[in-house]
Amino acid sequence: RKTYAGLQGGGLHSHVSRDVGGCRKTVQDMYRGMSENCAGISADAAGRLPYGLKCGEALGMRERLQRFMWGRYGTDRLNQVLLICAFLSLLISFLGGWIFYLLATVLMGYAYFRMFSRNVNKRSLENQKYLKQEMKVRGFFGKMKRDMAQRKEYHIYKCPGCGQKLRVPRGKGRIAISCRKCGNEFIKKS
């Protein structure tokens, strides 16, 4: 008999078998929900089957999908970006570019490969590498945004000696600016 991993939040643990209404059933038998597997189960015990399944009731589409996805990676931020890029490439391909259609197909294929992969560790590492790169790009644009917001009130100069950025308030006329890092002093208009 195989041990089946439980569903997240479903209350079903990884037991090989389970006593339901005095009759020993495997987790697989409980999920099949077929009437031959439910023979001898009392009405009280049948009410405790996972996801409200009753004896003789087949699994719904949601439960089948959950069972299919057991042990698979699923979706993450990298998959979301891949699918968005595939969708945008597909929209561009409608304007007449066959290369964009090919790109969309490859991106969608790779995203689904990652989603259904059972090698969770490798997919997680791929996602972590992507997130590091995304944070670098977001940090760069966030810094540019902060610098642009400060330009209303401050001039930002670079020290000619060491290249350190220095912030000087606007509207003070010609002032001597001293670098805190190297001690170099230079005159600029604020």
C-alpha positions as a Markdown table, in Angstrom:
| # | Residue | x | y | z |
|---|---|---|---|---|
| 1 | Arg | 0.0 | 0.0 | 0.0 |
| 2 | Lys | 1.2 | 3.5 | -0.8 |
| 3 | Thr | 1.2 | 6.4 | 1.6 |
| 4 | Tyr | -0.5 | 9.5 | 0.1 |
| 5 | Ala | 0.5 | 13.0 | 1.3 |
| 6 | Gly | -2.2 | 15.1 | 2.7 |
| 7 | Leu | -3.9 | 18.1 | 1.2 |
| 8 | Gln | -2.9 | 21.5 | 2.5 |
| 9 | Gly | -5.5 | 22.5 | 5.1 |
| 10 | Gly | -7.7 | 19.5 | 4.2 |
| 11 | Gly | -7.3 | 17.8 | 7.5 |
| 12 | Leu | -6.1 | 14.6 | 5.9 |
| 13 | His | -2.8 | 13.3 | 7.1 |
| 14 | Ser | -0.4 | 10.9 | 5.4 |
| 15 | His | -1.8 | 7.6 | 6.8 |
| 16 | Val | -1.6 | 4.3 | 5.0 |
| 17 | Ser | -4.9 | 3.4 | 6.3 |
| 18 | Arg | -7.6 | 4.9 | 8.5 |
| 19 | Asp | -10.5 | 3.5 | 10.6 |
| 20 | Val | -13.7 | 4.9 | 9.2 |
| 21 | Gly | -16.9 | 3.7 | 10.9 |
| 22 | Gly | -15.2 | 0.5 | 12.3 |
| 23 | Cys | -13.9 | -0.5 | 8.8 |
| 24 | Arg | -10.3 | -0.1 | 7.8 |
| 25 | Lys | -9.9 | 1.9 | 4.6 |
| 26 | Thr | -6.9 | 3.2 | 2.7 |
| 27 | Val | -6.7 | 6.9 | 1.9 |
| 28 | Gln | -6.9 | 5.9 | -1.8 |
| 29 | Asp | -10.1 | 4.0 | -1.2 |
| 30 | Met | -11.6 | 6.9 | 0.7 |
| 31 | Tyr | -10.8 | 9.3 | -2.2 |
| 32 | Arg | -12.2 | 7.0 | -4.9 |
| 33 | Gly | -15.6 | 7.4 | -3.2 |
| 34 | Met | -16.9 | 4.3 | -5.0 |
| 35 | Ser | -19.7 | 2.4 | -3.4 |
| 36 | Glu | -17.8 | -0.9 | -3.1 |
| 37 | Asn | -15.2 | 0.9 | -0.9 |
| 38 | Cys | -17.9 | 2.4 | 1.3 |
| 39 | Ala | -19.6 | -0.9 | 2.2 |
| 40 | Gly | -20.2 | -1.2 | 5.9 |
| 41 | Ile | -19.6 | 2.5 | 6.7 |
| 42 | Ser | -22.1 | 4.0 | 9.0 |
| 43 | Ala | -23.9 | 7.3 | 8.1 |
| 44 | Asp | -22.0 | 9.1 | 10.9 |
| 45 | Ala | -18.6 | 8.0 | 9.6 |
| 46 | Ala | -19.5 | 8.7 | 6.0 |
| 47 | Gly | -20.2 | 12.3 | 7.1 |
| 48 | Arg | -16.5 | 12.6 | 8.1 |
| 49 | Leu | -15.1 | 11.8 | 4.7 |
| 50 | Pro | -12.8 | 14.6 | 3.4 |
| 51 | Tyr | -14.3 | 17.5 | 1.5 |
| 52 | Gly | -17.8 | 16.4 | 2.4 |
| 53 | Leu | -17.7 | 13.3 | 0.1 |
| 54 | Lys | -20.4 | 10.8 | 0.6 |
| 55 | Cys | -20.4 | 7.1 | -0.1 |
| 56 | Gly | -20.7 | 6.3 | -3.7 |
| 57 | Glu | -20.0 | 9.9 | -4.8 |
| 58 | Ala | -17.3 | 10.5 | -7.4 |
| 59 | Leu | -14.6 | 13.1 | -7.0 |
| 60 | Gly | -15.3 | 16.6 | -8.4 |
| 61 | Met | -13.0 | 18.3 | -10.8 |
| 62 | Arg | -11.3 | 20.4 | -8.1 |
| 63 | Glu | -10.4 | 17.3 | -6.1 |
| 64 | Arg | -9.1 | 15.6 | -9.2 |
| 65 | Leu | -6.9 | 18.6 | -10.0 |
| 66 | Gln | -5.6 | 18.7 | -6.4 |
| 67 | Arg | -4.7 | 15.0 | -6.5 |
| 68 | Phe | -3.0 | 15.5 | -9.9 |
| 69 | Met | -0.9 | 18.4 | -8.5 |
| 70 | Trp | 0.3 | 16.4 | -5.4 |
| 71 | Gly | 4.1 | 16.5 | -5.4 |
| 72 | Arg | 4.2 | 19.0 | -8.3 |
| 73 | Tyr | 5.7 | 22.4 | -8.1 |
| 74 | Gly | 2.8 | 24.6 | -9.0 |
| 75 | Thr | 3.0 | 28.3 | -9.9 |
| 76 | Asp | 5.3 | 31.1 | -8.6 |
| 77 | Arg | 6.4 | 34.6 | -9.5 |
| 78 | Leu | 8.6 | 33.4 | -12.4 |
| 79 | Asn | 5.8 | 31.4 | -13.9 |
| 80 | Gln | 3.5 | 34.4 | -13.7 |
| 81 | Val | 6.0 | 36.6 | -15.5 |
| 82 | Leu | 6.6 | 33.9 | -18.2 |
| 83 | Leu | 2.8 | 33.6 | -18.8 |
| 84 | Ile | 2.4 | 37.4 | -18.9 |
| 85 | Cys | 5.2 | 37.6 | -21.5 |
| 86 | Ala | 3.7 | 34.8 | -23.5 |
| 87 | Phe | 0.3 | 36.5 | -23.5 |
| 88 | Leu | 1.9 | 39.8 | -24.7 |
| 89 | Ser | 3.9 | 38.0 | -27.4 |
| 90 | Leu | 0.7 | 36.3 | -28.5 |
| 91 | Leu | -1.1 | 39.7 | -28.8 |
| 92 | Ile | 1.9 | 41.1 | -30.8 |
| 93 | Ser | 1.8 | 38.0 | -33.0 |
| 94 | Phe | -1.8 | 38.9 | -34.1 |
| 95 | Leu | -0.3 | 42.0 | -35.7 |
| 96 | Gly | 1.7 | 39.8 | -38.1 |
| 97 | Gly | 4.9 | 38.6 | -36.4 |
| 98 | Trp | 5.2 | 34.8 | -36.6 |
| 99 | Ile | 8.3 | 34.9 | -34.4 |
| 100 | Phe | 6.3 | 36.3 | -31.6 |
| 101 | Tyr | 3.8 | 33.4 | -31.9 |
| 102 | Leu | 6.8 | 31.0 | -31.7 |
| 103 | Leu | 8.1 | 32.9 | -28.7 |
| 104 | Ala | 4.7 | 32.8 | -27.0 |
| 105 | Thr | 4.5 | 29.0 | -27.6 |
| 106 | Val | 8.0 | 28.4 | -26.1 |
| 107 | Leu | 7.3 | 30.6 | -23.1 |
| 108 | Met | 4.0 | 28.9 | -22.3 |
| 109 | Gly | 5.5 | 25.5 | -22.8 |
| 110 | Tyr | 8.3 | 26.3 | -20.3 |
| 111 | Ala | 5.9 | 27.8 | -17.8 |
| 112 | Tyr | 3.7 | 24.6 | -17.9 |
| 113 | Phe | 6.8 | 22.4 | -17.7 |
| 114 | Arg | 7.8 | 24.3 | -14.5 |
| 115 | Met | 4.3 | 24.2 | -13.1 |
| 116 | Phe | 3.9 | 20.4 | -13.5 |
| 117 | Ser | 7.5 | 19.5 | -12.6 |
| 118 | Arg | 8.1 | 17.1 | -9.7 |
| 119 | Asn | 11.6 | 18.5 | -9.2 |
| 120 | Val | 10.5 | 21.1 | -6.6 |
| 121 | Asn | 14.0 | 22.0 | -5.4 |
| 122 | Lys | 15.3 | 22.9 | -8.8 |
| 123 | Arg | 12.2 | 24.9 | -9.7 |
| 124 | Ser | 12.5 | 26.7 | -6.3 |
| 125 | Leu | 16.1 | 27.6 | -7.0 |
| 126 | Glu | 15.2 | 29.0 | -10.5 |
| 127 | Asn | 12.5 | 31.1 | -8.8 |
| 128 | Gln | 15.0 | 32.4 | -6.2 |
| 129 | Lys | 17.5 | 33.4 | -8.9 |
| 130 | Tyr | 14.8 | 35.2 | -10.8 |
| 131 | Leu | 13.6 | 37.0 | -7.6 |
| 132 | Lys | 17.2 | 38.2 | -6.9 |
| 133 | Gln | 17.4 | 39.7 | -10.4 |
| 134 | Glu | 14.0 | 41.2 | -10.1 |
| 135 | Met | 14.9 | 42.9 | -6.8 |
| 136 | Lys | 18.1 | 44.4 | -8.4 |
| 137 | Val | 16.0 | 45.9 | -11.2 |
| 138 | Arg | 13.3 | 47.1 | -8.8 |
| 139 | Gly | 16.0 | 48.6 | -6.5 |
| 140 | Phe | 17.6 | 50.4 | -9.4 |
| 141 | Phe | 14.3 | 52.0 | -10.6 |
| 142 | Gly | 13.3 | 52.7 | -7.0 |
| 143 | Lys | 16.5 | 54.6 | -6.5 |
| 144 | Met | 16.0 | 56.6 | -9.7 |
| 145 | Lys | 12.5 | 57.5 | -8.5 |
| 146 | Arg | 13.7 | 58.7 | -5.1 |
| 147 | Asp | 16.5 | 60.7 | -6.8 |
| 148 | Met | 13.9 | 62.4 | -9.1 |
| 149 | Ala | 11.7 | 63.2 | -6.2 |
| 150 | Gln | 14.6 | 64.8 | -4.3 |
| 151 | Arg | 15.6 | 67.0 | -7.3 |
| 152 | Lys | 12.8 | 69.4 | -6.6 |
| 153 | Glu | 14.4 | 70.4 | -3.3 |
| 154 | Tyr | 18.1 | 69.4 | -3.7 |
| 155 | His | 20.9 | 69.5 | -6.2 |
| 156 | Ile | 22.8 | 66.2 | -6.3 |
| 157 | Tyr | 26.5 | 66.6 | -7.2 |
| 158 | Lys | 29.3 | 64.0 | -7.5 |
| 159 | Cys | 32.6 | 64.7 | -5.7 |
| 160 | Pro | 35.4 | 65.2 | -8.3 |
| 161 | Gly | 37.8 | 63.3 | -6.0 |
| 162 | Cys | 36.1 | 60.1 | -5.1 |
| 163 | Gly | 32.7 | 60.1 | -7.0 |
| 164 | Gln | 30.6 | 60.2 | -3.9 |
| 165 | Lys | 27.1 | 61.6 | -4.5 |
| 166 | Leu | 26.4 | 64.7 | -2.4 |
| 167 | Arg | 23.1 | 66.4 | -1.8 |
| 168 | Val | 22.9 | 70.2 | -1.5 |
| 169 | Pro | 19.7 | 72.3 | -0.8 |
| 170 | Arg | 18.6 | 74.5 | -3.8 |
| 171 | Gly | 18.5 | 78.2 | -3.7 |
| 172 | Lys | 21.5 | 79.0 | -1.6 |
| 173 | Gly | 23.7 | 80.6 | -4.3 |
| 174 | Arg | 27.3 | 79.6 | -4.9 |
| 175 | Ile | 28.5 | 77.5 | -2.0 |
| 176 | Ala | 31.6 | 75.5 | -1.0 |
| 177 | Ile | 30.7 | 71.8 | -0.8 |
| 178 | Ser | 33.0 | 69.5 | 1.2 |
| 179 | Cys | 32.9 | 65.7 | 0.7 |
| 180 | Arg | 32.4 | 63.7 | 3.8 |
| 181 | Lys | 34.1 | 60.7 | 2.4 |
| 182 | Cys | 37.4 | 62.1 | 1.1 |
| 183 | Gly | 37.4 | 65.7 | 2.5 |
| 184 | Asn | 37.8 | 67.3 | -0.9 |
| 185 | Glu | 36.2 | 70.8 | -1.2 |
| 186 | Phe | 34.7 | 72.3 | -4.4 |
| 187 | Ile | 32.5 | 75.2 | -5.3 |
| 188 | Lys | 29.2 | 74.8 | -7.0 |
| 189 | Lys | 26.0 | 76.8 | -7.5 |
| 190 | Ser | 23.0 | 75.5 | -5.6 |
